[in-house]
């Protein structure tokens, strides 16, 4: 079972004022995820910030899609637009990050191939 405490949160590199808020009220206490969600002195936004960083990429995407669908079901156009924009922005950021990693890997591979060609005397 995953737990949340000051060490867990600090490893996520939160902003100073939000981390200090956590320490002020809860110090070094450890909570289950359910207990953390019920804490009164942590904002909903901060709870989401922590919980989303505890999930893997796939589950964050599922969560974003689920939020959009639930907002749509409630027929609240503003909530749907907000959730959809979040899901879309997240998906874009993930694809950009994946593209950057792929470009870096391709660059590294091409340097390796070029080095081998030079070492083998195939390029002068």
Order of alpha helices (4+ residues) and beta strands (2+ residues): beta-alpha-alpha-beta-alpha-alpha-alpha-alpha
